[in-house]
Amino acid sequence: MVALLALGGSALQRRRTACSTLRPVGARLSGSSKGLSTYQAEKAELVSFLVAAPDLQAALKTRVDELDEQFFALAAAFLSMAKKDNAGEAVVARLELVYRSAMEVKDATLRPEIRLLNALLKAEGEGAREQLMLQHPAELESEYFSSLLARITQDVGLQPSSPLNAGRATTLATLQVIAAEMRELRRRPN
């Protein structure tokens, strides 16, 4: 994977190197080189393209519509494999940058209510969620936010517990706390 960050050469050459370097990693995800579906292969190629992109932000903006759940799952898997395979700090750092930057670009395209819910789920520390809620009263009061929170809470609650879904209980508890804090905030006098 060190070849991912090879300096010099054309952008096309760097992209080809990145694609050929990540392809075996993607194949190992499914157990064989022919195991990736066409859709997964396209997402693996997108990860490779972004890793090799000389201007990551520009590349992300032109391909933002392709940043979906499958892309993020594969990018996370590549990152995990790079760490496990001791691929080198530069490779891991580049994959982390691609993943983090893709999340930021994708997040910017979401409705404000979805961005607020994501921020609330990530909030840490005493009063962090309350501060976010106070900063975003319009989103918090919208019918869309209330229905989104209820729908996501129900969906997470219906997911089966499994080792692949280890964070389910924590996420469900956090969603329930967000709902309770939202109700409490709404009860307070202005």
Secondary structure by P-SEA (a helix, b strand, c coil): ccccccccccaaaaaaaaaaaaaaaaaaaacccccccaaaaaaaaaaaaaaacccaaaaaaaacccccaaaaaaaaaaaaaaaaacccaaaaaaaaaaaaaaaaaaaaaccaaaaaaaaaaaccccaaaaaaaaacccccccaaaaaaaaaaaaaaaaccccccccaaaaaaaaaaaaaaaaaaaaaccc
